[in-house]
Amino acid sequence: MSDHVIDGSNLLPATSYLGLVWKTIGLIKGLMYITIPIVFRDVKFICATHLLKNDAVQLYTRIAIQTGIYDITITKMQNNKIYINITDEKFEITERDSVVVTGTMYEALNLEQEMIPINLLLGNNDEDEDMTARDIYKELKLRGYQYKGLFRGLKSASISGSQGHIAWKNNWETFMDSMLQMQIIGYDTRELCVPTSIQKLVINPVLHASKLRDNIDNAEVTRNMDKLLQVQIYKEIDTIKAGGVEIPGLKATQISRRKLAQDAVIEEHTFVAHCDRVKIPLNEAIRLSAQLVLEDHQIIKVQAAELVGDVDDIELKSLSSSLLLEAFDDMPLVQTNITLLTSSNRFRPEDLPQNFSIKAFEKISLEDKVLIAAGFNLLTKQLVSLKRLLPFLRDGGYLLTREKYDITDYKKHLQQYKLNVILEKRTDKELVVLLKKKVPIKERIVIHISNDNFNRLENLKPLINDENKLNENNRIIIVGERDFECGLLGFVNCLRKEPSGELVRGVLLQDEQAPKFSLENPFYLEQLQKDMTINVLCSNKTWGSYRHLKLPQPKTELVSTAHVCQTVRGDLSTFCWIENNLLNVCRRKNLVHVVYSSLNFKDIMLATGIIINIHEKDEPLDKHILTYRRYYCLKDRSYIILGGLGGFGLELTDWLIFRGARNIVLISRNRIKNGYQRMKVRLWKSYGVNVLIIKNIDVADLKDCKYLLRTAEKEAPVDAIFNLDVVLRDSVLKNQTAEAFAESFQSKARTTQMLDKLSRKICLNLRHFVVFSSVSCGRGNAGQTNYGMANSIMERICEKRVEEGLPGLAIQWGAVGDVGLVADMQEEDKELIIGGTLQQKISCCLDELDKFLLQNRPIVSSMVVAEKKVGRHGLGNLVETVANILDISDTKTVSLNSSLVELGMDSMMSVDIKQILKREFDIFFATQEIRNLTFAKLIKMSVANINFVSQNDFFINKQNTTTEVFLIPGIDGCGTVFKTIIPHIKFSTWLLHYSTNNMDCTNMITETTNRLTNVCNRINGKDFVMVEYSFGSLIAIEILVNNKLVTRMLEAMNFKGRLVLIDGAPEVARTMFKPFEFDFDDVNFQIDLLTNILESYSIGSFQKVYATFGLTLKLIRGIFILFFGFFM
């Protein structure tokens, strides 16, 4: 079952429900279910059953003949159960008191009457089955179906989706699910669909066995070691047939996709001057500093400190360290620990992020070296703070100071303290200065590179390897000059990731008036003494570098025509105005203006409870609408895509056609070579799109490029050119050759240069000139110096085009997981982390492309940084999300124990909460469970789902005392039982709660012990009082009395303490427990226990008995073990 994954969720297949009913009938009749011909009618799939990851699924059956209730249970961590209630041929499947499937079933006595006669079915149309299993499941994966294992049963299919072949693996459920997959392939949509009803399903085991025997006699099938059965779709009568199974009337419904776990980091890559004192936002100045530091020191774990004096009037969120943390979080792999050097009561500990700590300046050691230290007015506070911080900087470390806005005379101190100025930027109120400790350089070796001469790389190879004799005080200076389009940036970024790459420095001279580079020139020597990784000289002799800055979010603009769109299906909060394509479709003035229109069901759903404004007759009809813009293609223009038959190219073409393109020119090195490509091209042509495929041309060649552009212009004026072509020849530099560089350059750099040159003359109506670059160029990747350099050349070309008023856009994509190179290298759908980044979904890339095409930055970047941290409050915003839906601004103003219904939740809000909890938090509730939810339960869920132990998990009250109080709650594991006494405790107090998801006493004790250990490691040895309530007393005794390791640890840390047992004293417990000293496995004891349980329920509530019994036995067994161990 774990192989049936839809949109990232492991769902119980629709066919498994029917299989469970079929098996139950077999149990009732005492027959093998696969020998029983059966018919299902009017099956309704009301909601899906989610199976949690890493949990084994066990199927077992209970039958109560007296009641007619037959239940099959799926055991998961939460002990969720699925009951099958069969009465009068009708069945009903429930999960946790919620109905999930209903329908009618009966044993087929006359199968000929149940199945459609063969003579009424159209014969085989002999359509070729061009799509292989790889093609089929690539398409399904793009739609959101991540099938694996036996659920990849389809082995071939025709392009129209009318027929195919399914492998028989002796599994009816996966076989029938493959039949449903065949139906999905026939849908012309990329929306996610799930089955919601089946009119009829007939299973004829005898016919199925007969068809299998016929196919086994086929020599080709036997040779392929697969038993293949043909599946056919009869669209005219809405029927699927395969083997002995027939499914008429399958209906599927579109559902909303889950929100991505991580949002993409969207940035622009642009030149930034270092010391121009230009006014920019504070967070941008800090971001620049963070990138400069991490570019110089390529480390993963960053130690930082910030000195905050008592006179510094600053909030926690405005600290430089807080802004540094935000910047570092957008960088792959980087993990940050920040120490605030300030008084202990300056900031509240509960407000600090997880990786912040507070230390007094006097208590830090000189061994605690930091990479970057920040402070306020370090250059003007009589230099006292500067002198205190400098000893704690590591070699080549950085100082970040925020000075008064008009300070000018601070540079006189730099020589004295051996500091270089790296960055100077102004904000509205301050001057932000980044300083670096001087590094002694013994020798500099200069290597020149260019886009056209790769032979110079031979001079560089001996210097970049493990065997070179250069030490850390040597520098390799790589220089690119006299060429604005030089690809030095990408080359250096990748080279620094290789052995000895940390010695490399890059100098890119873009200023045409700059003097020839020489180490004898003081102008260049002064800059090199700063020992910066990248040094770019722009016009007017301005030094700087290329940095990644946050790209502003799209803003609403006034347009003449728009429509309201729900951007997330089922989420009413995502309604917004989206620009129409109406101007491109019809430019006539006599358009029809709708003043009154009838209401349909959708209108009613959206307008319920909303007072609308009645349209007035004299209201002008030509008002502009404030809306979000959307990119549209022009139907009378053509679009050129290089690499158009590749994975990304096909999806880009599909997207352009969806946005209105009707003339497509695809360039590829090869012809159509698989069924997936053939399917896409045939589908586009069915829309009336003119698709021209040009192969075997070299666009980098002048003649071939002219032919391409002129051919496209004949089809229609060229509106956009997209270069997606790529050739990878990866290898570390010492193994690279001039030929490998030339081959990698050909499809990217050389082709883009030729397209740039000729499109200026031929494509006079060009709106977009787009090239696909890579984060390997902007951030570096070992073994890709040629690829990074080629991409960098393309970026410079686009940058130059924009400066000259021409269209130009280079996009640095992160790894794309659905299609393209990464997808081709991995068959299974796994979430790979590549260089600290996650694979982007192609749908996410196209959403960002829509925004990129509507802005004017020449170089942009999109990547998804892998999760490096859990937020300070874990799922804390779960409570906030539900409160926002209920329009509750502050949960403190309502009762936490009131149900959501009592707090004003209506049916629409209930649906909204259910969908958002499922989509954004992976939390699944039945409708009735939503109605019974309270904010207290939501808060408890938020705490229980945190995957790490931090101070804020169990920190309650903090005061400077010599005594620590530890609270251990009762059997519910929740600390609400202490809420009445906590306000009266005057000591530092900690709550050691534990999870009750798995009622295993060993796990509870281990979890509580781990929490206690984590707390003790954070505080000095003190006296302690451990307060336990009820069941918590047993845990405390086990930890402190029977666990000698914990006792020795507390003694070694100078802890002295005592226990306070509330309703859990040993003598009282022994007296209360004396009458129950029975053997737990004794039959009489179990009968008495069951009798008592049954007496607590009314007649007919057996489902509750079944649901309770398993958990009760498990819990009581655990309690018995604890009590017998402690008191007997």
N, C-alpha and C positions, 0 to 999 in steps of 0.2 A: 504493500500500500504506500510505502514511502516514495515510490517512483511516480506517483500520480500527483504532480505539482502544477497548480494553476496560479499564475501571477504571484509566485513565491510562496503560496500557501499549500500545505499538504492536505488535500481534500479527499474524503471518502468518495470513490467514483459512484456515479449514478447507477451503473450496472451492478455495483456491489450490494446496494439495497435489495435489488431484485434477486440477486444470487442468495442473499440471506433468507428471503422468503421461500425461495425454491428449496433450499436446504432444510428449512423448517418443515415443509410439506413432506419431504423425504423422511424426516425423523418421525413425523406423525404416522406415516403409512408403513414405516419399517422397511423402506426400500432405498436403494441408492438413488439420490435425487436426479442423477444424470440419465436415469432410465425413464423418468416421468415426463411425458410431453405436457407442456404448460403454456397457458395464455395469460398475459397481463393486459388489462384494459384500463383506460382513463387514469393513468399514473400521473400524479402531480408531485413534482419535487419542490417543496415549499422553501426549504433553506438547506444550506450545506453543513456537513459535519466536518469540523477541522480536527486534524490529527497533529498533535504537537511533535516537533522534531525530537529525535534521539529517544523517543519512547517506543518500546516494543508494543506491538498490537497483538492481543490475544483474543481469539474468538472462541466462545463456548456457549452452550445452549442450556436453558432451563425450561422444563415443560411442566405446567400445572394442568393436568387433564381435567380436574374438577371445574376449573374456572374457564377453560378454553383459552387461556392466555399463554402464548408461547413467546418467550423472550430470548433474544440473542444479545449478549453484552460485549461491547468493545471496551476493554480495560485500558485506561490511560492514567496519567498521573493524578488527574482530578477525579478519577473513578466515575467518569461520565458513562452513562449506560444508554443503549439503544434497545427499546422494547418493540417487539413485533406482535401486534394484537390481531389475530385472525378470527373473524366471525362472519358467517354467512357469505363466504367467498370474498369479503372485503378485508383489506389489511390496512393497518395504520402503524407507521414507524415513528416512535417518539424518542427524543433525546432530552433528558433533564426536563421532563414535563412539557416539552414543546414538540408539536407535531412537525416532522421533517418530510415524510413521504406518505401519501395515501394512494389507494387504487383498488382495483378488483383483480382477482386471479382465480383460475380454476384449471383443473386437469382437462386437457383436450382429449375428447373421446373420438372425434372425427376431424382429423387434421386437414383433410381435403377441403372441408367447409370453412376452416379457419384461415387457410392461406390463400393468397390470390392465385387463381389458375394460371398455369404457365402460358397458355395460349393467349391470355389477355395482356401479357407483358411483351414489350418491344424486344426484338432480338438484339444480340450483341452488335454494336456498330463498328466493331473492329478498329476502334481508335487506339493509336499507339499509346502505351503507358510510358511516357518519356521521363516522368518524375521518379527518381529513386527515393529510397528511404531517407537519404541525406537531404534531398531537396524538400521532401514533405515536411520533415521535422524542423528544417530551417524556417520554413514558412510558418509553421505552428508556433515555433519559438518566438518569432517576431510578433505574433498575435498575443503572446502571454502564456502559452502552454509549454511547460518545461518537462515533457515526458521523458522517462528513462526506463531502462530495463524492459520488462514484458509489455509495458504500455507503449513501446515503440513497435507495434505490431504491423503497421502498414509497410509493405516492402516495395510497392510501386503504385503509381496512379497516373491516370491520363491528365492532360493539362486542363481539361474542362471539369475534372473532378467527378465524372460520371461513372468511372469504373477503376478498379485497382485490384490488388491482391494482398491478403492478410496472412501472416504466418500463424499456423495453429500450434500453440505451445501447451495443449492440454489444460487450458485455463479459460473457462467460459466467460468470466468477468472481463478479463483483458481483451478477449476476442470481441465481445460485444462493444466494449469501449472503443476499440479500433474502428468498428463500424460507425460509431457516433463521430469519431474524428474525421472519417471520410465525408460525412455530411458537412462538417465545419469547413473543410477545404473548399467546398463548393460555394461558400458564402463569399461574395465580393466585398469584403470589409476587413479592416484591421482592428475593429473593435473586439473586445473580449466577450465571448458568448458562452453561456453554460446552459445545459438542458433544463427545461422547466416543466415539460410535460411530454408524455408519450401516449398517443391515442391507442396503440395496440402493439404488443410484442409477442410473437409466437416463437417457441423453441421446439423444434422437432429433432430429438436426438437420433432417431433412426435415419432420417434423411441426411443429417449431418455426417453420420458415420459412413453412409453410402458415398457421399461426395468425397470424403477423405480417402476411401478406398480407390475411387476412380483416379484421384490425383496421384496416389502413391504409385500407381502403375505407370505413370509418366516418367520416362527415364531421366529427363532433364531435372525434374523436381527431386528425384531421388539423388541425383548427382550433387545438387545444391544443398542437400541435407536439410531442407526445409519443407514442411507440409504447407503448401500454399492453397488458399481457397479464394476464389474470385468474389469480390464485393462489387455490387452494382447499385447505382442511384437512379431511381426512376422519378425524375423531377415532376413529370406530368401527373403522377398519382401520389407524389410525396412519400415514396417508399424506399427502404434500404433492404437489400437481400444479400446474404452471404452464408454459404453452407446451409445449415438447417435453421437459420434464424431469419425472421422477417420482421421489420420495424416500420409500420406505416404511421405517419402523423407525428414525427419528432418535431418539437418546437423548442427553440433556444432563445434566450433573452440576453441582451447586452447588460453587462455589469460594469461598475466603475473599477478602475485599476487602483492598486494600493499606492499610497504616497511613497516616493523614494526615500530610503533610509537616510541618505545623505544628499543634500543639495549640492549642485555643481558650484565650484568657485569660478566666478566669471570676472575676468580682468582684462585690462588693456596693457599692452607692452609698448612702452614709449620712452623716449629720451628724457632724462631728468638732469638738469644742471645741479651740481653739488653745492656750490658756494655762492649762489646769486641772491640769497636772502629774499626770495620771492615769497609772497604771502600765500599759504596753503592751509587747509584744515589741520588741526593738531593730530588727529588719528592718521592722516596721510603722511605727515612728517615722521611719526613714530614707525609707520609701516616701511617707509624708505630706509630708516635706520636699521630696522630688523632685517631687511633683505640684504643690506650692505654687510652686516655682521655675519649672517649665515652664508653669504657668498664667499666671504674670506675664510671662514672656519667651517669646513664641511663636516659638521658633527650632528649627531642625532639628539643627544641629551644636552640641553642648554641650562646652565646655571646662571641665574641673574639675581641682582639685588637692587633694592632701592632704598635710599636714605630719606626718611620722612621726619623732619624736625617738628617739634611742638609748635613752632611759629608758622609752619607751612599750612595755610588754610586750603585744604584740598579734600575732596571726597574720594572714596575708594575707587569708584568707576572712572575718575579722571586722572588717576595715577598713571605715570608713564608705564609702569609694569603691567597694569591692566590692559593698556593699549598694545603693549608688546605681546602679551599673551594672545590677544585677538589676532595679531598679525602672524605669529608663529603657528597658530592653529590652522591657518590657511596654507601652510607649507607641508608637503608630504613628509612623513616619518618623524618630524621634529617633536620632541617632548620637552616640556619646560618646567623647571622648578624655580620658584621665585621666593626670595626671602625679603621681607620688609624689615628694615632696620629702624625700629621705632619703639616707643613705650608700649607695654603689653596691653594697656587699656585704650590705645588710640583707635583701634577698629574692633568691632565685635567679631569674635571668632566665627560665629554662625554666618556672617556675611562674606567670609573669605571664600574664594574659589578653592577647589580641592587641592590644587598644587601650589597654594600660597601658605607661607608660614611667617610667624613674627618672632624676631629675636632682638634682644637688646644689643646695641653695638658693642658693648663691653664683653659680651659673652661669645662673640664669634672668633674663630681661630684663623690664624694666618694660613692654615692649610686649606681653608674653605675658599679656594680660588673661584672667581666667577668670570664668565666671558664678557658680561656687560653689566655695568653698574650705573644706576640712574640717581638723579637728585635734583634739587632746586637751587639755583644760584650758586653752583659749586665754584664758579670763577669769581664771585664777588663777595662771598661771606668771609672776607679776610683770608680766603683760601684754606680755612680750617677744615671744612668738610672735604675738600679736594685732597688734602694731605691724609685724611683719615681713610679715604676710599682707595687710593692708589695702591697700597700694599696688598689689597685683596684681589687685584686684577691679575689674571693669568697673562703670560707673554702674548703680546699682540692683542690684548683685551681692549675693550671700548668703554668710554664714559659718555653717558647721555645726560646733558644738563639743559634745564629750561631756565633761561635768563630773562632779565628785564628787556623789554622790547627795543630800547634804544642803546643798549650796551655796545661800545665800539673798541674799548682799549684793553680787551682781555688777552690779546695775542702776545703781549709782552711776557706773559708767564709761561707760555708754551715751551719755550726752549729750556727753561729752568726745570720743568717737570717732564721733559722729553715726550711731548704730546704733539700730534699732528691733527689739524682740522680736516675732517672728512666731509661733513655736511653742515650747512647753515641754511635754515629756513625760518621764516617768520610765520606766526599765527596772528590771530586778532590781538592777543595780549602779550605774547612772549616771543623770544628768540630761541629756537631749538638748535642746539649745537651737538654734533657727534664728534668725539675725539678718540684717537687711537694711540696707544703706547707705541713709541718708535721701536722698530725692529732693525737691528744691525744687519746690513747686507754686505757680504764680502765680494761677491762677483755676480755680474749680470751677463747672460749670454743672449744675444739677439738673433732671432730667426724671422725672416720676412716670408709671408705667404701671399698668394694671390689666387684669384678664381680660375686662372688659365694655366698656371705652371705648377704641376703636382710633384715635380722632381725635387723641389726644395724640401719636401717632407723627409727625404732620405737623411738630411742633416739633422732633423728633429728626432728621428727614431732612436738613435743611441742614447739620447738624453732622457727619454721617457720609457724606462723599463726598470725592473727590480735590481739590475746589476750596475746601474750607473754609480759614479763615485761622487755625485753631488750631495752636499749636506743641506741641512734645513736653512742655512744662511745664504744659499745660492738661489738665483732666480733665472728662469727661462722666459725671456720677453719675446712674445710673438707679435709681430707688427704687420698691420695691413694699412697701406696708404695709397693715395692717388686713385682711389676707386670707392665711390660711395656704396656700390653694391657688393663690396667685399663680404664674404661669409664668415668673417673671423669670429663673431659672437657665438654662433652655434658650434663652431669648431672648438673654441676654447672651453665652452661650457661642458661639452662631452669629454674633452681631453682631461679636464681636471678630475673626472670620475675614475680615471685609470691610474695604475701605479705611477708614483712620482708626479702625478698631476697637480698635487698641492703646491709644487714649485712654479707652476705656470702662471704668467701674468699676460694679459692681452692689452694691446694699444691699437685702437682703431682711429685713424685720422680721417674724419669726414670733412674737415675744413680745407677747401681747395687752396686757400691762401697760406696754409700752415707751412713752416719750414720743413725741409727734409729731416726725417727722424735721425737723431744721433744722440748717443749717451754723453757726448761732449757739450751738447746744447743745454744750458742751465734751465731753459723753459721745460724741457722734457725731464731732466734729472730731478727737478723739484717735485714734479708730479710722481715720478717713480719712487721717490723716497717715502711717499705715503703708503707704499706697498699694498695698493688696492688691486683686486683681481681683474676688474675690467676698467679700462680708462678710455673713454670716447671723447675725442676732440671735435666739437661741433663748430659752427660758424662763430666768428668774433672771438676765437681762441677761448671758448667756453668748455671746461672739462666737466664731464658727467658720465652717466652710464644709462643703460636701458633697464627699466624697472617695471614690475607688475603692479598696477594700481587697480583698485576696485572700479569696475565699470558701473556707472550710475544705472539704477533701475529705470526701465521705460516709464515715461510719464504720459499722462493723458493729454491729448491734443484736440483742438476743435476741427471736426470734419463735417462734411455736408450730409453724409449718409452712413448709418451704422445700424447694428442690430444688437439685441440683448442676448448674451450667450452664457450658458452655465459651463464654466471651464472644467469643473470636476463633476462628473455625473453623480447625481444624488445628493450633492452638497449645495444647499440653497445659498450659502454664504459666498459662493464663488460667482454669483451673477455679476456681469459687468458689460459695458458697451464695447463692442468690437467693430472696427471699421469694415464697411461693406466693400465689395468689388463692383458695385453697381455702376460707378463711373466708367469702368473699363468695359462693361457689357452694353450699356446704353447711354448715349450722350444727348438724347433728345430732351427738349425742355418740357414737353407735354406728358410728364409722368403722372401716374395716378397717385393721389394722396389719400391715404386711408384715415378718415375722420372717425367713423364708427365701424365696429366689426363685432361679430358674434363671439361669445365665449366658448372655447372648447375645454376639454378636461384639463389640459396642461395649464391653460389660463387660470382656471379655478384653483388649481393646486398652488399656483404662484401668488395669486391675489387674495387667498383666504386670510381674513383678518386685517387686510390692508385697505385703507380708504384712498380711493383714486380720485384724481382731479378731473372734473368734467371738461372736455375740450370746448373752448369758447370759439364762436364763429369768427370773431375778428382777430384771432390769434394768428400771427404770420406763420406761413408754412415753410419758410426758407431758413429757419434757425439752424445754426451749427450745433453739433453735439460734441460734448467733451467725452472722448473715447480713447481706447488703446488702439494704436495703429497695427495693421497687419500687412504682411508682404503678399502681393499678388503678382502673378505673371501676366503678360499681355498676349492675348491669343493670336495677334497678327505679327508676332516676333518669333525668332528662333533662339534656342538655348543649346550651347555647346558644352558637353561634359566629357573631359578626357578621363579615361579610366571608367567609363560609364557602365561597363558590363561587370565591374567588380562589385563586392558586397555593398560598400557605401554608395557607389555610383548608382546601382539599381534603386536603392532606397531614396537617394536624392532625386533621381528622375521621377520616381513615383510621387514624391512630394511636390515637385514642380508641376506635374500634370494635375495634381489635386488642387494646386493654387492657380490653375488656369492656362498653363502652357499647352500649346497645340502643335508645336514644331520642335522636335527634339533631334539633335545630332549627337550620336554617341561615337567616341573614338576608342578603339581597343586594339591591343596587339594581337588578339586572337578572335576567331569567330565565336558564335554562340556554341558553347560546348557542354551545357547540361540542361536538364529539364526545367530547372528553376528559372534560368535566364529565358528560355523559350516561352515559359508560361507568362512571365512578366511582359515580354514584348508583345505576345499575342493579346494579352489583356489590354495593354495600352492602345493597340490598333483597334480593338473593339470599341473603344471610347471615341474613335474618330481622330486619334492623334497621328500625325505624320512622323514616323520614326525612321530616321536614316542612320544606318550603322556603317562607319568607315573603319576599315581595318588595314593593318600592315602599312601604315604610314609613319614617318618619323617627323613629328611636329617641330622638333628642334631644327629640322632642315628647312632652309628658306623656301624651296620649291614646294615641298609638301605642306608647309604651313600656309602658303598662299592658296594652294588648292583647297585646303580645309576651309579657310575663312570665306573664300569666294563661293564655294559650294553651299555653305551655310547661308550666305547672303542671298543666294538665288532662291532658297527655300522661303526665307523671310528675313528681314533685317535682324541682325544679331542683337539681342537684348542683354545677354549675359554669357560669360565664359567661366567655366569651373574646371580647374586643374586638380584632379584627385589622383593622378597617376603616381606610382611609387615603385621603386626598385630598391630592395634592401640587400646590402653586401656588408653585413656586420662583422667586425673583427677589431681587436685592439690595434692601436696604431702601429706597433712594431710588426704586425702581420698584414697591414694594409698595403695595397699596391696602387700605382698611378692608374692602372686599368680599372680597379674597383671604384676609385673616386670618379673616374670619367663615366662609368656606367651608372653610378648613382646620380650623378649630376644631369645625365642626359634627359631623363623623364621629368625632372623637377626644374633645376636651375636653367639649363639650356632651353628647354621648351618654353618656360615662362618668359625668358628674355626675348625669344622670337615672337611669341604671342604679343608681348608688350610693344615690340617694334612695329609689327605689321597691323595690329588692330587699330593703332592710331590713324592709319591711312585707309583701311578697308572698312572697319566697323564704326561708322560715324554716329550710330545711334546707341552705342553701348552704354548700358546703365550700370552693369556690375562686372568687375574683373576679380574673380575670387580664386585663391589658391589655398589648398589645405596643407598646413604646416603641422608641427607636432610639439608637444611639451618637451620632447627630447632636445629640441633646438633652444627653447627658452630657459630650460632648467638643467639640461645636460643628462646624458645617459651613456654609461661606459660602452665602448665598442661601436659607437655610432658617429664617429667624427665626420665621416663623409656625408652621412644622412643629415646630421645637424648643420653642417656647412651649407649643403644644398638648400635646405629649408631657410636658412638665414639669408641667402641670396634672394630668394623669393620674397621674403619679408621686406628687404631693402627696396626691391623693385616696387612693391605696393606702396611703401612709404613715399618713395619718390613720385609715383603717379599721383598720389593724393596731394602732395605739395604743389604739383603742376595743374591741379584742378581736374584730374582725370579719376575715374572710379578705380579703386584698389582696395582689396581686403584680404589679409592673410589670417588664417585661424589656426591657432595652436591647440589641436585636439589632444585630450588625454586618450588612453586606450579605450577603444570601442568594443564592447563585448558581444553584441548581437551579430554583427557582420564584420567583414574585413579580415585583416591579417590575424588578429588575436583570436577571433571566432574560428577561423580556419585551423588554427593550431590546437584547439581544444574541442573535443567532440561533445563532452558532457557539459551541462549548464552549471558551471561552478563559479562562485564569487571569488575570483582571483584578485590578490593584491599585488600590483605591479609597481615597484618603486614607491610604495606608500600611497598609491592611488588605486581606486576601484575602477572597474570597467564601466563606461557610460553606456546607457541604453541608447539605441539609435533614435528612439522617439524623443529622448532628452536632447540629443544633438540637434535634431531638426527643429525642436522648439527654440533652442538658443540661436540657430541659424536664422530663424525668422526675425529675431531681435537684432542680430548682427547686421543683416542686410538693410536695416532701417536706421543705422547710426553711421557716423562719419569717421570713427577711429580706424586707422589703417591696419593695426595689428591687435588682435584680441586673443583671448585664451579661455578655454573651458576644460575643467578637469574635476573629478570627484575625489577629494582627499579621504583616505580610509580613516575610520573612526579611531581616534587615539585616546579618547577620554569619554567618561560618562558625565553628564552635566551634574552640577552641584546637588540638584534635587532629584536625580534619576528621572522618574516619570512624574516629577512634580507638576508639570504643566498639564497632566491628565485632569487634575481637579480644575485648573483654570479653564481648560477647553470645555468641560461640561458646564461650568458656571457661565461662560460666555454664551453658550447655546440657550441657557435658561434666563439670560439677561440679568444675571446676578453679579454685580460689580465687586462685592466683597463677601466672601463666604462666612465671615465673622458675624454678619448681620442675620444669618439664618441658623436654624437648628441643624447641627451636623447629623443628627439621628432621624431627621424627617425624610421620608421617601421623596424621590424626585417628583412623583405625582402630587404629593402634598405641597411641594414647592412651586407648582404651576406648570409641570410638564404636560403638554398635550401630545396627541398622536404623532403629529409632524415632528415635534421635537424628539420624540422617542425614536423615530426612524433615523433622524439626523444623528443622534447620539450613538445609536447602534452602528451606523455606517462609519462614523469617524473613529470610534473605538477600534473597529475592525481594521480600517484602512491605515491608521496612523500609529496605533499602539499594539497591534496584534492581540487584541483582547476581544473575545467572542462571548456575547450574551444572547440568550433568548429574549423575546419581547417581554415576557413576564418578569424575567430577572432584571431587565432595565427598569421596569415599573417599581420594583422593590429596592433598587439601589439607593444608597444614602451617601452623603459626602464623607461620612465617617468610614464607610467601606472603601470609597475611592482613595482616601488618604492612606488607608491600610494597604491597599493594593500598590500604591505608589512606592511605599517603603519596602514592601515584600519583593518587588521586582527589581530592586537595585542589585546589580551583579558584583559590586565591590563593597568593602567595608571601609567607610570613611568616618571621620570624627562626627560629622553632621548626621550620620545615620542614627546614632543613639545618644547624642549629646542633648541634655535637657536643660541643665542650669549650671552656670559656671561662676564661681566666686573664688576669690583668693583665700582659701582656708587650708587647714592642715589635715582635713578629713575628706575622704571620698566616699560617696554613697553609690552603691550599685543596686539596681532594681531588676528582679527577675519575675516576670508575670506568670499567670496561671497557664492552664492547658491550652488557651486560645493563642498564646504567644504574643498577645497585644498588650501594650502598656496602659490602655485606657482605664484599667482597674485602679491605677495609682493617681488618676487625675485629681482626686480630691485632696490628696496629701502632698502632691508635688509643690503647690504654691507655698506650703508651710515649711518645706525643707530649706535650711539655710546653708547647706553645704554644696560643694560641687557634686552634681548628681548625673548618673549615667543609666540609661535604660538598655539592658541586655536582652532585647527581644529575639525571638527565633521563629523560623518558618514552620507552619503547620500543614504545608502542602503534602508532605510525606510524613505520616504519623509513625516515625521510626525513632525510638528513644535514643539510640546511638547517635543518629544524626543531630538530634536536638542538643545533646550534651556536647558533641564536637563543635557545633555551630556556636553555642554559647561560650564554650572555652576559647574559641578563636576570637570572639568579640572581646572577651575579658583580656586576653593577651594583647590585642591591639590597643586597648585603652591603657593598659599598664605600661606599654612601651612609650606612650606619649606623655606620661606624667611621672614626677619624681616619687620616691618612696614616701608613703604617708600612712596614717591610720585609715582603715576603711570599715564601713558597715555594709553588709550585704543583706538586703531585705527581699524576702521571697514570699510569694503568695501561692498557697495551695500546691498544685503540681510543680510549681517552680522550686519548692523546697527540696523535692527529690533531686532535681538537677543540681542545685547548689551543694547538697551533701555529696553527690557523686563527684563534683568538680573539686571541692575543697577537702573532703575527707578521704575519698578513695583514690584520687588522682595525685600521686606523690610528685609527679613532675611539676604540676601547677603549684603545689605547696612549696616545693624547693625554689621555684622561680620567684614566687612572692617573697619568700624569706630572703633570697639573694638581693632583691630590690628594696629591702628594708620595709616591706609592708607588714602591718600588724592589724588584725581585724577580728570581727565577730559576726555571727549570723543572727538575723531576726526572722523567725519563721511565723508567718501569718497563716492560720488554718493549715499548718503543715508540720506541727511538732511531732517528733517520732513517737512519744508515748501515746499521744492522742490517736495518731494514725494506727498504731499497733492495736489499741483497744477497739477502734472502729472496724478494723480489718479481720479481727480474730474469727468472727463467725464464717468467714469466706475462705478458710484455708482448705481449698479443694484442689485436686489435680485438674489442671485446666483441660487436659485431654479426657477426663472422665465423662462418660456418656450422660450420666444423670445430671452432672453440672451443666452440660451443654443444653439438655432438655429444659432445665429450670431457667436458664438464661433466655432461651428462645421463647418460652412461655411468658416470661415477664415482658419481653419486647412486644409480643403479639397483643398482650393485654393493653398496651399503650396506644393501640391503633383501633379504629373502627373497622367493622366488617367491610371487605371489598377494597381496602387500601393496601393490597399486597404489593403493589409496585413500590410503595414507600418502604415496606418491610424489606424487599429485595435490595433496594438502594441503600438501606441503612445497615443491613446485616453484615455485609463484608467489611465496612469501615468499623463497625462496632467491635467485631471479633478481633480485628487488627489492633484497635486502640486498647481494648481490655487486656489482650495478651501482653502488650507493652507495659501497661500499668502493673499487671501481675508480676512481671519480671522485675520491675523496679522495686515494688513493695516487698516481694519475697527476698530480694537481694539485700535490702536495707534493714528490714525489721524482723526477719525470720531466722 
